[in-house]
Amino acid sequence: MTATRHLAGISPGMPATDGAGVQLTRMVGTPELDMVDPFLMLDRIDRDDPESYIAGFPNHPHRGFETVTIMLEGLMRHRDSVGNDGLLRPGDIQWMTAGRGIIHSELPEMIDGRLKGFQLWVNLPAEKKMMSPGYQDIPAADIETAEFDGGRARVIAGDYLKVHGAAQAQIPIRLLDVLLDPGAEWRIDVPTGNDLFMCVYEGSVTGTDQDGGCHAVSSPAVALFGGEGDVIVTAGDGGAEILYCEGRPIAEPVEKYGPFVMNTREELQQALDDFNAGTLATA
């Protein structure tokens, strides 16, 4: 019999404000759930009040990691110090490798007043933290869907059911945007040593803990798993939508300060010095 992982924890996230007052839910990167290596942070936006998000995220710096913006509803305009300028539409993905430094802005543009999506921060190993910055603008039409009994998954990065993700990540990760039919069981194989979490953002799923007990994970919440082997969840009566994030842990020291993620405090100080000197994006 194939080994299965058990449901080890449920984290509901916490309300947060970022940028110029954008209201969101921080699902990963909280006091309760600091990170799931190699994933540093996951923010969820699901708003129908333009006043809660319209000021957006004016110019701000990053160094040492990648940001992944997943649009589900609404529009987001991106501009950065490398010269990229793009408009994310529903279903689009923006994958930005900050590397040694980039300064960018993300400003919402409404569709019927709704804004819904995610931003995920993916860590970089020490040897890649000072690499040249990069940018991938991935339209929804370029993201293939893997069909399975009881649902389907948009394959953003990595491989699933012989479908290859459109995004080119700097480290081995798998990102899936999964839709499960009501009552459907979903089983996914997870390579030994990889870590993962599921962000249930619509509906609910149930999973089994180490003692065989069944627990519901209702949106919005992050489900964490322990052990090794496959992961199995069952969608609730209303089905489920899940952002599935899996990767090989980098297992290096992490020092964070706002938009900078490095390995040592000295490297963080250098990032601050470079930003204050106006050389972060040119160092």
PAFIVO-883468 format. One record per residue: residue number from 0; x, y, z of N, C-alpha, C in turn; chain. Coordinates in Angstrom, 3 decimals. Layout:
N
 num       nx       ny       nz      cax      cay      caz       cx       cy       cz cadena
 NUM        X        Y        Z        X        Y        Z        X        Y        Z      A
...
//
This chain:
283
 num       nx       ny       nz      cax      cay      caz       cx       cy       cz cadena
   0    0.847   -1.196    0.000    0.000    0.000    0.000    0.880    1.243    0.000      A
   1    0.518    2.228   -0.816    1.273    3.475   -0.888    1.091    4.277    0.393      A
   2    2.209    4.797    0.924    2.143    5.601    2.136    1.388    6.898    1.857      A
   3    0.724    7.405    2.892    0.010    8.675    2.763    0.426    9.613    3.893      A
   4    0.401   10.888    3.596    0.685   11.901    4.604   -0.593   12.203    5.386      A
   5   -0.410   12.686    6.614   -1.566   12.999    7.448   -1.746   14.509    7.587      A
   6   -2.966   14.913    7.828   -3.267   16.310    8.095   -2.658   16.683    9.438      A
   7   -1.717   17.633    9.403   -0.950   17.958   10.604   -1.340   19.292   11.219      A
   8   -2.068   20.115   10.484   -2.446   21.409   11.037   -3.319   22.188   10.085      A
   9   -4.090   23.116   10.646   -4.957   24.004    9.858   -4.707   25.418   10.342      A
  10   -4.378   26.311    9.428   -4.112   27.703    9.780   -5.065   28.616    8.998      A
  11   -5.855   29.439    9.688   -6.847   30.273    9.003   -6.282   31.569    8.433      A
  12   -5.009   31.859    8.673   -4.459   33.131    8.229   -4.902   34.268    9.134      A
  13   -4.471   35.482    8.810   -4.812   36.633    9.638   -5.002   37.875    8.766      A
  14   -5.903   38.772    9.146   -6.065   40.019    8.400   -4.771   40.822    8.423      A
  15   -4.457   41.464    7.305   -3.243   42.270    7.212   -3.482   43.406    6.232      A
  16   -2.614   44.403    6.310   -2.640   45.528    5.383   -1.256   45.700    4.802      A
  17   -1.163   45.886    3.487    0.141   46.043    2.848    0.034   47.117    1.781      A
  18    1.189   47.477    1.213    1.201   48.496    0.184    0.675   49.814    0.731      A
  19   -0.188   50.472   -0.035   -0.767   51.760    0.368   -2.136   51.557    1.005      A
  20   -2.244   50.525    1.855   -3.487   50.277    2.561   -4.347   49.175    1.994      A
  21   -3.763   48.273    1.196   -4.525   47.161    0.636   -4.863   46.163    1.751      A
  22   -6.149   45.842    1.880   -6.592   44.884    2.888   -6.561   43.479    2.302      A
  23   -5.934   42.559    3.037   -5.759   41.197    2.551   -5.745   40.232    3.721      A
  24   -5.659   38.947    3.392   -5.489   37.903    4.408   -4.140   37.250    4.188      A
  25   -3.292   37.307    5.205   -1.965   36.667    5.114   -2.117   35.219    5.559      A
  26   -1.965   34.307    4.607   -2.171   32.885    4.879   -0.892   32.203    5.375      A
  27    0.241   32.602    4.820    1.567   32.115    5.256    2.430   33.347    5.463      A
  28    3.275   33.295    6.506    4.085   34.445    6.853    3.514   35.174    8.055      A
  29    2.831   34.419    8.921    2.193   34.949   10.123    2.915   34.429   11.363      A
  30    2.633   34.988   12.537    3.228   34.418   13.760    2.884   32.948   13.952      A
  31    1.701   32.548   13.505    1.286   31.144   13.648    1.954   30.239   12.620      A
  32    2.149   30.745   11.411    2.741   29.954   10.323    3.747   30.836    9.597      A
  33    4.984   30.819   10.081    6.018   31.735    9.597    6.368   31.475    8.140      A
  34    6.595   30.208    7.772    6.909   29.841    6.399    6.760   28.340    6.248      A
  35    6.669   27.895    5.008    6.708   26.472    4.675    7.792   26.356    3.617      A
  36    9.004   26.084    4.044   10.181   26.074    3.182    9.927   25.254    1.906      A
  37   10.116   25.874    0.706   10.759   27.142    0.397    9.809   28.340    0.242      A
  38    8.572   28.237    0.729    7.591   29.307    0.538    7.605   30.237    1.751      A
  39    7.832   31.521    1.488    8.024   32.503    2.547    6.723   33.161    2.981      A
  40    5.826   33.378    2.048    4.619   34.139    2.351    3.553   33.842    1.299      A
  41    2.297   33.872    1.725    1.173   33.819    0.797    0.121   34.807    1.268      A
  42   -0.183   35.788    0.423   -1.248   36.746    0.687   -2.424   36.453   -0.228      A
  43   -3.622   36.533    0.333   -4.856   36.319   -0.426   -5.657   37.611   -0.419      A
  44   -6.042   38.071   -1.603   -6.915   39.234   -1.733   -8.259   38.748   -2.279      A
  45   -9.334   39.128   -1.626  -10.680   38.771   -2.091  -11.610   39.885   -1.641      A
  46  -11.712   40.940   -2.469  -12.402   42.158   -2.067  -13.371   42.646   -3.146      A
  47  -14.498   43.188   -2.699  -15.424   43.820   -3.630  -15.645   45.292   -3.278      A
  48  -14.846   45.836   -2.349  -14.886   47.243   -2.001  -13.616   47.905   -2.531      A
  49  -13.712   48.677   -3.607  -12.502   49.281   -4.197  -11.683   50.098   -3.215      A
  50  -12.328   50.698   -2.222  -11.577   51.497   -1.257  -10.603   50.659   -0.442      A
  51  -10.821   49.337   -0.393   -9.948   48.461    0.395   -8.701   48.023   -0.367      A
  52   -8.609   48.394   -1.667   -7.450   47.924   -2.429   -6.970   48.875   -3.520      A
  53   -7.746   49.889   -3.876   -7.473   50.618   -5.107   -6.141   51.376   -5.072      A
  54   -5.631   51.745   -3.871   -4.338   52.441   -3.796   -3.177   51.527   -4.180      A
  55   -3.388   50.225   -4.085   -2.413   49.257   -4.575   -1.091   49.254   -3.846      A
  56   -0.064   48.857   -4.591    1.283   48.704   -4.044    2.228   49.606   -4.846      A
  57    2.382   50.872   -4.439    3.295   51.769   -5.162    4.734   51.250   -5.111      A
  58    5.644   51.964   -5.790    7.034   51.511   -5.913    7.609   51.005   -4.594      A
  59    8.135   49.787   -4.644    8.783   49.184   -3.474    9.834   48.193   -3.960      A
  60   10.867   47.953   -3.143   11.979   47.096   -3.574   11.809   45.649   -3.134      A
  61   12.563   44.760   -3.794   12.702   43.366   -3.365   14.132   42.922   -3.630      A
  62   14.610   42.000   -2.810   15.888   41.324   -3.073   15.851   39.940   -2.430      A
  63   16.355   38.928   -3.158   16.633   37.633   -2.553   15.596   36.553   -2.732      A
  64   14.517   36.794   -3.515   13.475   35.776   -3.655   12.677   36.041   -4.931      A
  65   11.628   35.230   -5.157   10.733   35.408   -6.301    9.326   35.714   -5.799      A
  66    8.610   36.544   -6.548    7.199   36.785   -6.236    6.344   36.233   -7.370      A
  67    5.238   35.600   -6.995    4.300   35.034   -7.966    2.932   35.650   -7.705      A
  68    2.423   36.393   -8.664    1.105   37.012   -8.543    0.122   36.234   -9.411      A
  69   -0.950   35.768   -8.789   -1.960   34.940   -9.457   -3.271   35.715   -9.444      A
  70   -3.697   36.171  -10.619   -4.950   36.931  -10.707   -6.122   35.983  -10.973      A
  71   -7.176   36.134  -10.199   -8.395   35.363  -10.401   -9.533   36.242  -10.892      A
  72   -9.642   37.448  -10.321  -10.627   38.433  -10.770   -9.994   39.812  -10.704      A
  73  -10.441   40.707  -11.585   -9.897   42.053  -11.608   -8.639   42.143  -12.457      A
  74   -7.994   43.316  -12.401   -6.800   43.596  -13.189   -5.713   44.161  -12.281      A
  75   -4.446   43.930  -12.655   -3.326   44.486  -11.907   -2.257   44.955  -12.891      A
  76   -1.884   46.243  -12.791   -0.854   46.825  -13.644    0.500   46.707  -12.950      A
  77    1.488   46.175  -13.665    2.845   46.015  -13.133    3.823   46.894  -13.901      A
  78    4.695   47.596  -13.161    5.827   48.300  -13.754    7.034   48.094  -12.862      A
  79    8.230   47.979  -13.462    9.410   47.790  -12.621   10.629   48.524  -13.169      A
  80   11.707   48.486  -12.373   12.923   49.235  -12.672   13.737   48.620  -13.797      A
  81   13.356   47.423  -14.245   14.068   46.772  -15.343   13.435   47.144  -16.684      A
  82   12.263   47.811  -16.633   11.604   48.251  -17.858   10.391   47.439  -18.238      A
  83    9.974   46.498  -17.389    8.792   45.692  -17.685    7.528   46.465  -17.332      A
  84    6.499   46.269  -18.146    5.205   46.922  -17.954    4.147   45.969  -18.486      A
  85    3.253   45.510  -17.614    2.243   44.559  -18.062    0.952   44.697  -17.295      A
  86   -0.134   44.236  -17.902   -1.448   44.255  -17.269   -1.910   42.820  -17.076      A
  87   -2.061   42.412  -15.808   -2.539   41.073  -15.495   -4.047   41.058  -15.512      A
  88   -4.600   40.105  -16.275   -6.039   39.920  -16.381   -6.444   38.641  -15.642      A
  89   -7.748   38.394  -15.469   -8.172   37.187  -14.762   -7.552   35.918  -15.350      A
  90   -6.945   35.125  -14.477   -6.296   33.882  -14.888   -4.826   34.025  -15.209      A
  91   -4.324   35.270  -15.338   -2.915   35.486  -15.686   -2.008   35.292  -14.469      A
  92   -0.724   35.060  -14.767    0.311   34.891  -13.745    1.457   35.856  -14.043      A
  93    1.951   36.509  -13.004    3.179   37.290  -13.121    4.216   36.661  -12.207      A
  94    5.365   36.311  -12.808    6.432   35.646  -12.043    7.658   36.551  -12.096      A
  95    8.004   37.123  -10.963    9.115   38.063  -10.909   10.240   37.508  -10.044      A
  96   11.426   37.421  -10.617   12.617   37.019   -9.878   13.343   38.289   -9.460      A
  97   13.265   38.607   -8.170   13.900   39.841   -7.695   15.418   39.739   -7.777      A
  98   15.950   38.552   -7.411   17.396   38.388   -7.453   18.089   39.474   -6.659      A
  99   19.117   40.085   -7.242   19.927   41.070   -6.506   19.175   42.369   -6.240      A
 100   18.075   42.601   -6.983   17.313   43.789   -6.656   16.437   44.285   -7.784      A
 101   15.209   44.636   -7.424   14.274   45.209   -8.382   13.324   46.123   -7.611      A
 102   12.865   47.167   -8.259   11.875   48.072   -7.673   10.666   48.052   -8.604      A
 103    9.496   47.779   -8.035    8.320   47.684   -8.900    7.071   48.197   -8.196      A
 104    6.022   48.350   -8.986    4.718   48.740   -8.459    3.656   47.811   -9.028      A
 105    2.589   47.626   -8.243    1.445   46.809   -8.658    0.185   47.600   -8.303      A
 106   -0.523   48.040   -9.326   -1.680   48.908   -9.110   -2.937   48.280   -9.692      A
 107   -3.956   48.034   -8.859   -5.188   47.386   -9.330   -5.959   48.260  -10.304      A
 108   -6.637   47.587  -11.221   -7.588   48.234  -12.113   -8.860   47.378  -12.079      A
 109   -9.984   47.977  -11.797  -11.195   47.229  -11.461  -11.870   46.560  -12.654      A
 110  -12.511   45.446  -12.384  -13.547   44.871  -13.238  -14.751   44.637  -12.326      A
 111  -15.794   45.466  -12.505  -17.003   45.349  -11.689  -16.706   45.424  -10.189      A
 112  -15.642   46.133   -9.820  -15.344   46.349   -8.409  -14.696   45.197   -7.689      A
 113  -14.443   44.071   -8.358  -13.893   42.884   -7.702  -12.388   42.782   -7.914      A
 114  -11.692   42.370   -6.864  -10.270   42.039   -6.962  -10.034   40.764   -6.161      A
 115   -9.498   39.757   -6.837   -9.301   38.465   -6.184   -8.045   37.815   -6.741      A
 116   -7.213   37.296   -5.844   -5.996   36.624   -6.291   -5.037   36.392   -5.141      A
 117   -3.818   36.014   -5.499   -2.785   35.677   -4.522   -1.469   36.320   -4.904      A
 118   -0.627   36.547   -3.884    0.789   36.736   -4.131    1.556   35.785   -3.222      A
 119    2.427   35.009   -3.858    3.243   34.001   -3.190    4.701   34.420   -3.276      A
 120    5.438   34.331   -2.167    6.872   34.591   -2.154    7.605   33.253   -2.070      A
 121    8.521   33.053   -3.014    9.305   31.808   -3.090   10.769   32.153   -2.818      A
 122   11.358   31.500   -1.840   12.743   31.799   -1.470   13.715   31.360   -2.564      A
 123   14.889   31.974   -2.565   15.989   31.571   -3.435   17.143   31.082   -2.571      A
 124   17.886   30.061   -3.020   19.064   29.620   -2.268   20.163   30.664   -2.328      A
 125   21.134   30.546   -1.436   22.190   31.553   -1.303   22.869   31.854   -2.632      A
 126   23.129   30.812   -3.439   23.875   31.031   -4.677   23.072   31.770   -5.740      A
 127   21.744   31.946   -5.516   20.918   32.635   -6.508   20.345   33.957   -6.005      A
 128   20.591   34.296   -4.756   19.977   35.499   -4.203   20.439   36.770   -4.902      A
 129   21.648   36.775   -5.454   22.161   37.979   -6.115   22.216   37.804   -7.629      A
 130   21.371   36.917   -8.159   21.308   36.738   -9.605   20.620   37.939  -10.253      A
 131   20.733   38.034  -11.572   20.076   39.124  -12.290   18.561   38.981  -12.164      A
 132   17.845   40.103  -11.999   16.381   40.019  -11.900   15.759   39.556  -13.213      A
 133   14.579   38.968  -13.106   13.871   38.475  -14.286   12.373   38.631  -14.120      A
 134   11.659   38.467  -15.230   10.218   38.709  -15.225    9.553   37.806  -16.256      A
 135    8.471   37.140  -15.845    7.675   36.328  -16.764    6.221   36.790  -16.679      A
 136    5.673   37.172  -17.804    4.263   37.567  -17.904    3.551   36.413  -18.613      A
 137    2.738   35.660  -17.858    2.161   34.422  -18.383    0.647   34.579  -18.510      A
 138    0.130   34.722  -19.729   -1.321   34.859  -19.900   -2.047   33.549  -19.605      A
 139   -3.301   33.669  -19.213   -4.102   32.494  -18.854   -4.128   31.463  -19.971      A
 140   -4.122   31.921  -21.233   -4.202   31.000  -22.369   -2.993   30.085  -22.461      A
 141   -1.870   30.472  -21.847   -0.652   29.668  -21.907   -0.545   28.670  -20.759      A
 142   -1.507   28.680  -19.841   -1.464   27.783  -18.686   -2.348   26.576  -18.978      A
 143   -1.719   25.420  -19.134   -2.465   24.203  -19.474   -3.172   23.626  -18.257      A
 144   -4.239   22.911  -18.528   -5.046   22.295  -17.475   -4.926   20.783  -17.537      A
 145   -4.696   20.166  -16.379   -4.678   18.710  -16.252   -6.038   18.256  -15.735      A
 146   -6.692   17.369  -16.478   -7.994   16.845  -16.084   -7.819   15.529  -15.336      A
 147   -8.620   15.336  -14.295   -8.601   14.065  -13.564  -10.014   13.779  -13.079      A
 148  -10.239   12.555  -12.625  -11.566   12.173  -12.170  -11.963   13.005  -10.956      A
 149  -12.976   13.833  -11.127  -13.449   14.648  -10.016  -12.935   16.069  -10.000      A
 150  -12.177   16.472  -11.028  -11.712   17.856  -11.022  -10.677   18.138  -12.083      A
 151  -10.015   19.263  -11.922   -8.975   19.675  -12.859   -8.019   20.624  -12.154      A
 152   -6.840   20.790  -12.732   -5.822   21.645  -12.132   -5.115   22.445  -13.209      A
 153   -5.050   23.755  -13.035   -4.183   24.579  -13.881   -2.754   24.395  -13.370      A
 154   -1.866   24.011  -14.256   -0.488   23.708  -13.853    0.353   24.969  -14.077      A
 155    0.630   25.678  -12.993    1.367   26.938  -13.073    2.866   26.689  -13.164      A
 156    3.374   25.807  -12.322    4.801   25.474  -12.321    4.972   24.008  -11.969      A
 157    6.045   23.395  -12.491    6.284   21.987  -12.251    5.455   21.116  -13.182      A
 158    5.354   19.841  -12.844    4.661   18.873  -13.687    3.559   18.172  -12.908      A
 159    2.451   17.931  -13.599    1.356   17.190  -13.007    0.575   16.498  -14.112      A
 160    0.445   15.156  -13.986   -0.291   14.348  -14.960    0.154   14.644  -16.393      A
 161    1.450   14.672  -16.602    2.081   14.852  -17.916    1.880   16.251  -18.496      A
 162    1.373   17.176  -17.680    1.265   18.569  -18.097    2.400   19.353  -17.449      A
 163    3.096   20.151  -18.255    4.234   20.923  -17.761    3.805   22.366  -17.532      A
 164    4.166   22.903  -16.374    3.793   24.261  -16.024    4.425   25.302  -16.924      A
 165    3.707   26.411  -17.126    4.171   27.466  -18.021    5.291   28.294  -17.411      A
 166    5.346   28.383  -16.074    6.339   29.224  -15.410    7.658   28.487  -15.244      A
 167    8.745   29.244  -15.349   10.089   28.708  -15.132   10.582   29.203  -13.778      A
 168   10.523   28.336  -12.781   10.969   28.693  -11.436   12.472   28.452  -11.301      A
 169   13.090   29.157  -10.360   14.531   29.021  -10.140   14.877   27.824   -9.270      A
 170   13.877   27.272   -8.580   14.073   26.074   -7.769   12.943   25.101   -8.088      A
 171   13.120   23.805   -7.772   12.075   22.827   -8.114   10.838   22.988   -7.220      A
 172    9.771   23.535   -7.784    8.515   23.647   -7.061    7.371   23.237   -7.982      A
 173    6.232   22.956   -7.369    5.020   22.644   -8.130    3.885   23.510   -7.583      A
 174    3.277   24.281   -8.477    2.144   25.130   -8.127    0.956   24.744   -8.995      A
 175   -0.159   24.433   -8.346   -1.374   24.034   -9.049   -2.554   24.843   -8.527      A
 176   -3.409   25.273   -9.431   -4.681   25.899   -9.073   -5.759   24.854   -9.353      A
 177   -6.290   24.265   -8.279   -7.098   23.047   -8.374   -8.572   23.335   -8.121      A
 178   -9.425   22.751   -8.953  -10.873   22.803   -8.762  -11.384   21.386   -8.557      A
 179  -12.049   21.139   -7.424  -12.601   19.820   -7.121  -14.127   19.868   -7.147      A
 180  -14.724   18.860   -7.769  -16.172   18.739   -7.778  -16.681   18.374   -6.383      A
 181  -17.956   18.660   -6.088  -18.515   18.277   -4.787  -18.309   16.797   -4.489      A
 182  -17.744   16.516   -3.305  -17.551   15.137   -2.856  -16.393   14.396   -3.497      A
 183  -15.651   15.034   -4.390  -14.567   14.343   -5.099  -13.379   14.105   -4.187      A
 184  -12.768   12.927   -4.310  -11.513   12.632   -3.622  -10.353   12.975   -4.549      A
 185   -9.361   13.663   -4.023   -8.176   14.022   -4.812   -6.944   13.460   -4.131      A
 186   -6.171   12.732   -4.912   -4.928   12.136   -4.413   -3.784   12.611   -5.291      A
 187   -2.718   13.116   -4.674   -1.551   13.578   -5.419   -0.296   12.994   -4.794      A
 188    0.592   12.497   -5.656    1.846   11.934   -5.161    2.828   13.064   -4.877      A
 189    3.517   12.957   -3.752    4.479   13.974   -3.330    5.839   13.294   -3.154      A
 190    6.856   13.711   -3.906    8.168   13.090   -3.776    8.684   13.135   -2.337      A
 191    9.378   12.096   -1.933    9.966   12.040   -0.600   10.876   13.243   -0.371      A
 192   10.705   13.880    0.776   11.533   15.028    1.129   10.926   16.362    0.771      A
 193    9.933   16.377   -0.111    9.278   17.641   -0.455    8.322   18.067    0.651      A
 194    8.112   19.363    0.763    7.125   19.899    1.698    6.020   20.570    0.891      A
 195    4.863   20.766    1.525    3.734   21.324    0.790    2.727   21.943    1.729      A
 196    1.870   22.762    1.162    0.652   23.179    1.838   -0.428   23.371    0.791      A
 197   -1.674   23.332    1.238   -2.819   23.629    0.388   -3.534   24.831    0.975      A
 198   -3.761   25.844    0.166   -4.608   26.963    0.581   -5.996   26.726   -0.016      A
 199   -6.930   26.379    0.834   -8.317   26.185    0.396   -8.967   27.574    0.358      A
 200   -9.243   28.073   -0.859   -9.753   29.439   -0.952  -11.223   29.525   -1.331      A
 201  -11.826   28.427   -1.708  -13.280   28.358   -1.878  -13.723   26.965   -1.446      A
 202  -14.896   26.881   -0.824  -15.419   25.575   -0.425  -14.666   24.972    0.741      A
 203  -14.562   23.662    0.760  -13.901   22.973    1.864  -13.411   21.597    1.422      A
 204  -12.457   21.065    2.186  -12.004   19.689    2.010  -11.913   19.045    3.385      A
 205  -11.870   17.732    3.398  -11.595   17.013    4.641  -10.317   16.208    4.455      A
 206   -9.579   16.060    5.552   -8.368   15.259    5.566   -8.308   14.445    6.847      A
 207   -7.385   13.489    6.876   -7.284   12.568    8.013   -6.015   12.841    8.798      A
 208   -6.151   12.951   10.128   -4.979   13.213   10.966   -4.222   11.919   11.257      A
 209   -3.174   12.035   12.058   -2.292   10.904   12.332   -3.013    9.761   13.049      A
 210   -4.072   10.104   13.768   -4.816    9.084   14.521   -6.047    8.590   13.775      A
 211   -6.209    8.997   12.531   -7.333    8.530   11.738   -8.574    9.393   11.831      A
 212   -8.492   10.492   12.581   -9.643   11.378   12.698   -9.804   12.263   11.472      A
 213  -11.056   12.534   11.105  -11.363   13.351    9.923  -11.605   14.790   10.355      A
 214  -11.011   15.734    9.607  -11.146   17.155    9.935  -11.472   17.946    8.678      A
 215  -12.392   18.882    8.811  -12.748   19.755    7.693  -11.830   20.969    7.667      A
 216  -11.426   21.347    6.458  -10.649   22.566    6.243  -11.521   23.475    5.374      A
 217  -12.094   24.505    5.991  -13.028   25.383    5.289  -12.334   26.678    4.892      A
 218  -12.681   27.191    3.717  -12.031   28.391    3.189  -12.371   29.614    4.043      A
 219  -11.417   30.567    4.141  -10.033   30.440    3.665   -9.159   29.849    4.772      A
 220   -8.350   28.872    4.429   -7.463   28.247    5.412   -6.356   27.495    4.691      A
 221   -5.252   27.319    5.393   -4.127   26.539    4.895   -4.107   25.193    5.604      A
 222   -4.015   24.119    4.826   -3.877   22.772    5.363   -2.419   22.349    5.267      A
 223   -1.882   21.846    6.388   -0.500   21.384    6.465   -0.489   19.881    6.665      A
 224    0.548   19.221    6.132    0.596   17.766    6.153    1.935   17.277    6.690      A
 225    1.887   16.157    7.419    3.089   15.553    7.972    3.318   14.168    7.419      A
 226    4.531   13.645    7.653    4.878   12.318    7.160    5.363   12.356    5.732      A
 227    5.365   11.194    5.088    5.784   11.064    3.689    4.729   10.296    2.917      A
 228    4.749   10.442    1.602    3.822    9.723    0.747    2.818   10.642    0.081      A
 229    1.743   10.039   -0.444    0.718   10.793   -1.147   -0.097   11.652   -0.177      A
 230   -0.792   12.619   -0.737   -1.749   13.421    0.023   -3.143   13.143   -0.539      A
 231   -4.098   12.926    0.363   -5.475   12.661   -0.039   -6.408   13.609    0.697      A
 232   -7.272   14.311   -0.065   -8.324   15.123    0.538   -9.622   14.855   -0.219      A
 233  -10.731   15.153    0.431  -12.054   14.980   -0.177  -12.801   16.302   -0.119      A
 234  -13.324   16.735   -1.252  -14.047   18.001   -1.309  -15.376   17.897   -0.577      A
 235  -15.809   19.026   -0.011  -17.097   19.087    0.668  -18.256   19.140   -0.320      A
 236  -19.448   19.329    0.215  -20.659   19.307   -0.612  -20.680   20.420   -1.660      A
 237  -19.962   21.506   -1.398  -19.923   22.609   -2.352  -18.691   22.598   -3.239      A
 238  -17.940   21.491   -3.206  -16.693   21.435   -3.970  -15.603   22.234   -3.280      A
 239  -14.486   22.444   -3.971  -13.365   23.171   -3.380  -12.473   23.752   -4.468      A
 240  -11.856   24.888   -4.155  -10.803   25.456   -4.978   -9.582   25.616   -4.092      A
 241   -8.437   25.143   -4.613   -7.227   25.014   -3.802   -6.032   25.558   -4.564      A
 242   -5.196   26.340   -3.877   -3.876   26.663   -4.395   -2.909   25.699   -3.724      A
 243   -2.331   24.817   -4.535   -1.447   23.764   -4.036   -0.002   24.192   -4.264      A
 244    0.798   24.222   -3.200    2.195   24.690   -3.256    3.111   23.615   -2.676      A
 245    4.028   23.113   -3.489    4.924   22.025   -3.085    6.343   22.331   -3.549      A
 246    7.327   22.015   -2.717    8.704   22.242   -3.126    9.698   21.509   -2.248      A
 247   10.923   21.466   -2.722   12.029   20.895   -1.954   12.562   21.964   -1.016      A
 248   12.575   21.712    0.307   13.080   22.729    1.228   14.521   23.132    0.904      A
 249   14.783   24.431    0.986   16.138   24.927    0.762   17.012   24.649    1.979      A
 250   16.418   24.702    3.158   17.108   24.365    4.411   18.350   25.216    4.643      A
 251   18.203   26.523    4.462   19.257   27.491    4.757   18.723   28.519    5.746      A
 252   19.617   29.229    6.452   19.144   30.292    7.343   18.353   31.342    6.564      A
 253   17.302   31.858    7.176   16.467   32.883    6.556   16.445   34.113    7.461      A
 254   16.878   35.237    6.912   16.790   36.518    7.606   15.915   37.435    6.758      A
 255   14.818   37.920    7.355   13.848   38.733    6.619   13.737   40.117    7.246      A
 256   13.616   41.098    6.380   13.282   42.442    6.836   12.460   43.091    5.739      A
 257   11.132   43.153    5.961   10.261   43.734    4.951   10.426   43.042    3.609      A
 258   10.837   43.799    2.572   10.906   43.236    1.216   12.230   42.568    0.874      A
 259   13.084   42.346    1.878   14.387   41.727    1.646   14.444   40.387    2.392      A
 260   14.918   39.350    1.701   15.061   38.021    2.311   16.450   37.491    1.959      A
 261   17.315   37.423    2.970   18.689   36.996    2.756   19.030   35.867    3.731      A
 262   20.322   35.519    3.823   20.754   34.437    4.714   21.342   34.945    6.026      A
 263   21.847   36.175    6.034   22.478   36.729    7.236   22.006   38.156    7.472      A
 264   22.171   38.627    8.706   21.808   39.995    9.030   22.716   40.988    8.306      A
 265   23.955   40.587    8.086   24.881   41.451    7.357   24.397   41.658    5.915      A
 266   23.873   40.616    5.299   23.346   40.742    3.936   22.095   41.618    3.917      A
 267   21.275   41.516    4.961   20.117   42.393    5.056   20.544   43.851    5.158      A
 268   21.548   44.108    5.990   22.032   45.476    6.138   22.567   46.010    4.820      A
 269   23.259   45.133    4.064   23.782   45.555    2.761   22.631   45.904    1.810      A
 270   21.545   45.115    1.860   20.389   45.413    1.019   19.802   46.774    1.376      A
 271   19.674   47.058    2.666   19.164   48.356    3.099   20.089   49.485    2.664      A
 272   21.389   49.276    2.827   22.363   50.300    2.424   22.271   50.557    0.923      A
 273   22.168   49.471    0.134   22.073   49.623   -1.318   20.798   50.369   -1.706      A
 274   19.682   50.044   -1.034   18.420   50.722   -1.349   18.502   52.211   -1.005      A
 275   19.034   52.508    0.184   19.141   53.909    0.599   20.098   54.694   -0.286      A
 276   21.088   54.012   -0.853   22.048   54.671   -1.727   21.552   54.757   -3.178      A
 277   20.404   54.136   -3.440   19.857   54.143   -4.795   20.532   53.168   -5.728      A
 278   21.214   52.166   -5.170   21.958   51.215   -6.024   21.404   49.793   -5.936      A
 279   20.273   49.594   -5.245   19.744   48.228   -5.071   19.509   47.552   -6.407      A
 280   18.881   48.266   -7.350   18.518   47.667   -8.628   19.617   47.780   -9.677      A
 281   20.774   48.299   -9.263   21.888   48.417  -10.204   23.156   47.758   -9.686      A
 282   23.091   47.212   -8.436   24.302   46.650   -7.808   24.811   45.448   -8.571      A
//
